[in-house]
Amino acid sequence: MAPMAAKAVINLDAIAANVHTLRARAGSGAAFMAVVKANGYGHGAVPVARAAIAAGAGWLGVAQVSEALEVVRGIGGLPDGVRLMTWIFGPNGHLREAALAGLDLGVSTPGQVEAAALAARAAGVPLRLHLKIDSGLGRAGAPPFAGQFEALVRAALGFEAEGSVRVVGVWSHFARADEPGHPSIQAQADAFAGGVALAERLGARLEVRHIANSAAVLTRPDLAYDLVRPGLAMYGLSPIPDLATAAELDLVPAMTLEASLATVKRLPPGHGVSYGHLYTVPDDIGEQGTVTGTVPLGYGDGIFRSASNRAPVQVGGRWLKIAGRVCMDQFVVDLGPAAPERAGDRVVLFGPGLGGEPTAQDWAEAAGTISYEITTRLPLHVPREYVGGGAARL
């Protein structure tokens, strides 16, 4: 099969540099969890995990147990001293395999604790548990009121006493850490501290306490505790774009999405472009019309349809906007009446911005979303090319 005329270039040196930056911001007392869920935010979980470990990450984090097992297989087993935590699983959640793989498991309910204990018994290997307190996000986790978190702690300690699990952590997640100064942040921090104190008072011997995501690492380093869990920032994207750009935070975006022009042709004034003719070649452009090019990426490849007529690309050093509606497998760019481009010439949709190209944040703003979605929506059939960071060994 011929390769796509598009690819995502992932700079593993940028990943490593971001790990170093974030570790410094968190301080020497906190271990570093590289969150590689959702296929490493679209960058590739296994190559990113290797690069992050080489840069000093002592932990990996993914959401689904199935993801965790894939990462372990992909990196050839967890290196000595490196742990992997996962926190979403159902009744048949591969927990026996998780125990045999030496994973750490985030749990939110006494029922999940019991399921973990039963799986660990079957595996003959204790499962390491992190008890989640819902400090205010209102998602997973046991709330501190009505004795719910206490019930979670007591259930876990009961199974620990019989040897099927080990309680090693208490954790939580912020709802609005990307809004520094919002009162909910301190309220959650206080609830978390109370949950940690309760667990320890009831007899938990905790190795790690963790609540800080990317935004908290950058804006509340005092909440680093024993472990921080950066996700977006590790990939070089700002978790607080309204307050600081990636460059201002000393972060380097790791992904560049690029393509080659598939076709180039000239259209006359007044000619409609793409479905619905949301874009029309300007009447005042001159009788020679304009040159258009098709870019072989569309909403079937993770490009937002809402970016139609809005999102920027870089062609020949020029910023241009998508002309008309994004289609399933392509979109059009108006290259201008005197365009020198030919089929096969390079188009950069977004990248680190160091060469003047648009960034994922620019695309997020154009599409009316967040930068997380811009990279995580990129499907597996779009090739990833790895550079730097020992990429030749991948």
N, C-alpha and C positions, 0 to 999 in steps of 0.2 A: 504494500500500500504506500502510495506517495505521501510524504510528510505534508502537514498543513502549512499553508503560507502564513502562519502566525505562530507565535510562541511567547511564553513568559520566561524571561531570563531572571534567575534568582541568584543574587549576590550573597554567598555565604559569609564573606568577609564583613558585609554589613550586619548580618545577624550577630556575628561574634562581637563586632564593635558595639552594637546596641546592648548586648549582654554585659559587657564591661561597663558601659555607661550606667546602666540600671543597677548593677551591683554596687557601684560606687555611691549612687543616690540612696540606696537602701542601708548602707553602712555595713561594717565588717561583721556585725553580730547576727545578720540574717542570711540564711541559706537562700538559694535561688531556684525557683521552679520555672522551667521553661514550658509554657502552656502551648502544646502542639495539637490541640483538638481541631476538628474540622479540617483535617489534612494540613495541619500547620497553617491555619488561616489562609488556605489555598496555596501555600508555598511549597508543600510537600513535607509531611510529618517526619519521615525518616531522615532525609538529609538535614532538615532543620534541627532535629534532635541531636544528631551527631555533631553538628557545628556548635550547638549550644553547650553540650557536654564538654567539648574541647575548649570552650571559652570559660568554663568554670561552673556551669549549672550542675548542681548536685541532685536535682529533682526534675522529673518530667510530669506533665499533667495533661490528661485528656478527659473528655466527658464520658464517653461510652466505654464499657468494659471491652467490647469487641474491638474498638479502636486501640485500646491499650495492648491487647494481645497482638494485634498487627504490628504495632510499633516495636514491641519486644522482639518479635520474629525479625522485623526489618533491620534492626540494629544488631542482630545476632546475640540477643540476651543482654540483660542489664549489666553494665560494667560494675566492678566492685565499688561500693560506696555510693552508687546512684540508685535512687528510688523512683518509682513511677506510681502516681496516684490517679485513680479514676473514681467517678462519683454518680454515674447514672446507670441503673440496671433495673430490669424487670424481674418477675418471678423466676424466669428461666434465664438468668443473666450471666451464664458462664462463670459462676462464682467459684466452682471447683477449679476450673482452669486458672482463674485469677489467683487462687491460693497457691497452686503449684508453680505459677510464674513469679511468685513473690511480690505481688502488687499490694499497694496500699489502697484501701477502700473508704470512700466517704459515705457515711450513712446518716439518714435523716429521721428514721422512725424505729421503734422497737421491733417492728416486723422485719425491717431490713437487717437489723442486728441478728435476729434469729435465723434469717435465711443465710447470712454470712457464716454464722456458727455451724449450721448444719452442713454447708458446703465445705467448710474447713475440716470438720470431722471426717467427711468422706474422703478428703484429700490427704488427711493425716498431717496437715501443715496449718498452724494458726494463721488467721488473717489479721493483718494490721488495720485497725479502724481509726478513722478521723470522724468525730462526732460533730455534726453540723448544727449550729444554733442559728435559727432565723432571727437575726438581730434587727430586722426591719425591711428586708427586701420583699417578703411575702411570697417567696417562691419555695424552694426546698428548704429543709431544715426544721428543727423543732423549736417553736417559739418559747421564750422564757416564761411566759405567763401560764397560769392554770397548771403548773407542774409538768408541762410537756417536755421541756428540755431535761428536767430532773429525771423523768421517767426514761428518757433515752439513755442518760448516763447510767442509771441503775441497771437497766437491761444489759448494757454493754459490760458493766463491771461484773454482773452475775455470770455471764458467759466467759468472761476473762478468768474468773475464779475456777472454772472447770477446765480451762486451758485451751478452748477452741478459738478464742480471739485474743488480741492484745489491743488495748486502748492506747494509742500513741499520739493522738492529736485532737484538738478542738479547732473548728474553723467556721468562717462565715464569709459573706459577700456583701459589698456595698451596693446600694441602690443609686446613689447620686454622687459618687466620688469624683465624677467629671464636672461637678459644680462646687469648686472649693469654697468653703465657708458656709455651705448650706447646713442648717441646724441638724438635719437628719444624719449627717456624717458623724458628728460627735455623739448623737443619741445612739447610733449603732455601735460606735466604739465603746460606749459605756455598757451597752447590753452585752457586747462580746466579752468585755473584761469581767462582767458579772458571771457569765457562763463559764469562763475559764476558772474563776475562783470557786464556783459551785462544783465543777468537775473535780478539781483538786481537793476540795474539802471532803468530797465523798470517797476519795481514795485513788483517783486517776493519777497515774505517773506519766505525765505528758512529756513527749520529746519535742513536739512542735505546736505552736499556736500561730494561726495565720488567717489574715483577713485582707491584706493589701493586694489589690489588683494594680494594673498599670497606672491608672490615675492617682491612686493613693500612694504608690511608690514615689511619684513625682511631686505630689503636693502635700502629703502627710507622712514623711519618712519616720515620724515618731511612732507610727502604727505598724512598723515593719515586724515587730515581735521576732519570732525565730525563723520565719520563712516568708518570702514574698512570691507572688504568682503573676508576674507580668505576662500578658498575652499580646495585645495589639502593639504596645510600645517596642516589644522585642523585634517586631517586623519593621520598625522604623516609622510607624504612623503615630500621629499625635492623638492621645485619648482625650485631650482638652483643646480641640482645634479653635474654639472661640477665644481662647486665652493665649495659646502659644502654638507656633508651627513646629513641625518635626525638627527643622533646622535650629530653631530657638531652643529646643530641648536637647540638642546634640544627638539627635537620632537620625539614622540614615535609612530611608525606605529601601527595602531589599528587592522588590519586584519591579521589573520593567516589562510591560506588555506591548508587544510590537507585532507588526504584520507587514506584508508586502502588498503593494497595490496589485489587484487582480486584473483590472481593466482600466484603461484611460481613453476618454473620447471627448469630443467637442459637442456641445449642445447650444442651440440658438436662444436668443432672448425670448422670455416668456414660456420656455419649456418646463413642464412639471418634472419633479424628481421624486421617485420612490412612492410607496403607497399613499393614497390620499392627496398627493401633491401638496404636502405641508410646506414644501420649499419649491420655489419657482425661480428659474434663472432671471435675474433682474432685467427689466426692459431697457434700462438706461446703461447697460453694460457695453453697448456698442454692437454693431451688426455682426461682428465676429463671434459673439456669444462668449461662452466660457468653457473651460476644460474641467471635466469631472472625473473622479476616480472612485472605484469601488474597493472597499476594504473588506476582506473575507472573514469578518467576525460579526455575529449578530446575537439576538437574545437567546438562541440555542447554544451559544458559546459563553453565556454569562453577561453579555452586554445589556445594560438596562434599556428597555424600550422607552422608558421615561426620559432617557438622555437624547431622544430625537430632537433635532434642531438646536441642541443646547451644548452637548459635551464637546470639549476641545481635543484636538489631536495635533501632533507636530509633524509637518511634512517639509522637508528641505529647509529646516530651521524656522519655518513659519507656523504660527498658531492658527489653526482653522477649526471651524465648528462643523459637526455633522450636519449635512444638508438633507433635510427630510427625515422620514421615519426610519428607525432602525428595523431591519427585517430579521428573519430567523437566522440567516447565515451571512449577512453582509449589511453594510451601510455605505452611503455615498458621501464624498467630500467634494465641495466646490474648490478646485485648485486655482481658479482665476484664469482670466483670458490669455495671459502670457505664460502659463505654467510650463516649466521645462520637464516635469516629471514624466516618466514612462512606466509601463507595467513592470512590476518587480521592484520598484523603488520602495524604500523603507518608510513606514508610518509608525510613529510612537504614540500609543494611546495615553499611557502614563508611565512615570518612572520616578526616580528620586528628585527630579527637578534640577539637578546639578548642570545639565546641559540645556536648560531653558525649556525642557519639555513639561507638559502638564503633570500633575501628581494625582495619586488616588484621591486625595482630598478635593482637588479640583473636580474630579469626576463625581465624587459624592455630592458636592454642592450642586452640580449640574443635574444630577439624577434625582435630587431630593431625598438622599439617604445618608448613610454614614460610611466611613471608609472601610469599616469591617466588611460590609456587604460587597464592596467593590472587588476585594481580593478573594473572599470566601466563595463567591458565586462562580468563580472560574472553574469549569468542569474538568474532569480528568482527561478528556480527549484533547484538550489544548496542551501541547507539549511543554514541559518545563526543561529549561536548560540551566545547568548549575555552573557557576563560575566562582573562583576563589575558594578558600577554606578547604583545600584538599578535594575539590570537586572531581578531580580525575580519578579518585579512588571510589567514587560512588557507583 
